[in-house]
Each structure stands twice: as C-alpha cells, then as structure tokens.
Amino acid sequence: MNGPARRNHAPGFATRAIHHGFDRTGAQGALIPPIYMTSTYAFEHAAESEAVAAGELLRPLYGREENPTQSVLEARLANLEGAEACVVFASGMGAVGSLMLSLLSQGDEVVVHRTVYSNTLALTEDALPRFGIKVVPVDLSDPANLDPVLSRATRMVYFETPVNPTAEVLDIAAIAGRARAAGAMVVVDSTYASPALQRPLEHGAHLVLHALTKYINGHGDLLGGAVLGDAAMVERLRRHGLRYITGATMSPMSAFLVLRGTKTLGLRMERHGQTAQRIAEMLAGHGAVARRVRYPFLPSDPGYPAARRQMANGSGMLSFSLLSGNDGADRFMDRLRLVLRAVSLGDAETLIMRPGALLRGALRADPAAHLAGGVDEPTMRLSVGLEDAEDLLDDLSQALDGA
Ligand SMILES: Cc1ncc(COP(=O)(O)O)c(C=O)c1O
C-alpha cells in the first residue's frame, strides 16, 4: 500500500479489503493479483526442495497446500478478520469437514448448537459418531445451558451466529467465556455476517469459519471456505486437513474471484443490511405473516441486545413464516417474480427457500427431530440481495397479497 490513507490512523476496513496482502513489486506492477494456475513448483536444486519439505525454507512445494493467488487471499481475509492466519478451502463444507476431522479425535466430545446449516448437521449427526466423536446438541440461545454438558472430554464448542436458517443471534462472548473456562476450543461459523459486520475472535472465539461461497465472494459464481484464527491451529488444518485428510483445496481461479469480491464486501454488506431492515419491518407489520419475523436488528428480536454488542449491522438474512402455513408459503414463493427460489445466500440476487421442506431429503433421521431443533416447517429463509429496495418490497407485497 502507498502509505497510510488517513494521517495517524490505521487503514480502515474498505481500504484493507481492496489493498491488503498483495505486493505489486513481485508482479511487474500489475494492478490485480495474477492467477497462478499451477499444480506444482520446480526447484533449481534437489536440496532446495528437500529444505522446503523439511520446513526450513518457505516456498510452495505442491498445489494441494499452497498457491500464491490463494496466499494473497489468505493474507487479506486474515487481516479483515483480525486473525493471525487463514487457510482457504474448496467449499464451506470443505472447511467444516477439514476442521472437525483435523482437530477432533476418537473419545472427544463436541458441543453443537441445536440448529446449524443442514449439512453441518448431517456431518455432526451422521459422520462424526462413526469416528467415535460424541456430539452433544445444546440450545445455546441460553449460554447457561452449556454448564451442565461441559466436561473434561469437551474438546470443541461449535455454533453459527447468526444461525442458518433461523437468523437467531447467539452471544459469542457469553458462550466463549464458559467454554474457555472449561478448556474447550470455540469455533464460530460467521458466514451469515462476514467480517464486515462481525469478528468473533474479538469476542473470545479461537477459530472463525466462513463459507466464502456466500457474502465474502458475493457473486454466486463459485464455492469456497475459510478458517481463521490462531496460527498453529490454522497450520495444522493446512498440513493435515488439506494435505491428507480432505484435500479440499480451493482452485487458484476461485481464489482470484474471491479476492475481487472482497473489494466490495463492506459496501455490499451495508446495502444488504439497509434493504433487509426495511423488508423485515414490512413483514413484521403484515397481516399475512404469522410467527415472529427473525431479523437481528429488529428491536423486538430476542437476539437484538447480543446483535448490538457483537455486530455492526444486520446482514441480508432473515426468516419468517405465514399464517397460511406450508401451503401458503409455497403459494407465496410461487407468486414471486423478482425474488428467486434457490438455495444459497449472500448473493446480489435475492433468494428464498423453505428449509423445512428441503431438509426432508437431506437428513437421515426423523425430520420431526430436526424440525424440533428450531426450524419449523413453514419457516422461509430470505437472503436479501442488492436490487432496489422498492422493487423487492413491491414483489414481496404482491406475493403476500395473493397468498
Ligand atoms: C452457515 C453455513 N456454513 C457452511 C456452509 C457450507 O458452505 P458451502 O455450500 O460452500 O459448502 C453453508 C452453506 O450454505 C452455510 O450457510
């Protein structure tokens, strides 16, 4: 970077999101980081490659663990999150799986909030127990619920905030304080917020996870994941998780595209939040809308006090349901003209889905058990995009009137 942007101030979030991590002197002054499409690296002498393999010389050895385009992205994300280090993955689930399988062992216990992204739920319910890892689901909306389940075997406490798909907010500092006192590692999936709105490490988390697929890339054209935090733990995820446990390496092309996405992250999150706030208020006051509209920055939301402590603003994610139940929800979704019926979130396009209906196929056990975990069937998840707020309000209103 060409010197500080503001006299006596550290560069702000937007400045770092555009500049941090890329040294143009090694790239002939290119404005934009090059894409290194290479699977391996050649050495002048055998001794050099041996020194790299032994960790005595810092240079990439093989593309499954390192790539220069990825390294720029990792440096930038670590800076934005306030983390010592970052490792990126081929998808968000690549990050979740690599994290759990690298840091947990047979006999360990992991406490997981009762509601998490459906495939994280599948991993913890179906896969981890097969490896002798005990999963303890707990309602962390009251952090005191942790106390009776924490034991010497508790290795990790894992949760999302805001939670997918409910948008409920969990109190990071209160949960982390209890978990740390018991010697457990605290991992927060912060995908719903991005570092522009929330930085869990500042509130006591050891590691933060993101599906880069969502807000951080923001353009719906790739999959990616990241884990950030303590340098030794991140190194373990790279040297064990990436190298030989999952091999879930992000492609250099995707790393390049995510870098492009980071530049507008702050701007996008501001707009997502402004429009989502208006939509949440409209829904909360609409006669066809049944249960509580969940949006962290509605003062009536139970998560509002914690959201104000740990988030700068709301993102584009909210959940709600209609008085007319499942059938009404499907009629409502079918009437939408601008809002798209699609899974995923965090894109420029506004997307809607009904997780309770889609979960049925994805999960092994009785759907009622999952739905009891905080996701009732009529609940819809809305990912508010970047279209004009008036156009979205019009589309949602006309669809509500007919449902
Ligand atoms: C909160 C959260 N974590 C992790 C993931 C997994 O990310 P990916 O789809 O990139 O594997 C998702 C995907 O929707 C998510 O919403």
The ligand as a Gaussian input file, in Angstrom:
#p B3LYP/6-31G(d) Opt

LIG

0 1
 C      -23.603000     -21.176000       7.644000
 C      -23.038000     -22.046000       6.558000
 N      -21.906000     -22.726000       6.775000
 C      -21.366000     -23.531000       5.841000
 C      -21.970000     -23.715000       4.613000
 C      -21.356000     -24.619000       3.605000
 O      -20.816000     -23.878000       2.542000
 P      -20.643000     -24.487000       1.057000
 O      -22.020000     -24.503000       0.455000
 O      -19.707000     -23.524000       0.393000
 O      -20.059000     -25.846000       1.187000
 C      -23.159000     -23.036000       4.343000
 C      -23.847000     -23.240000       3.058000
 O      -24.968000     -22.829000       2.861000
 C      -23.705000     -22.178000       5.334000
 O      -24.843000     -21.499000       5.127000

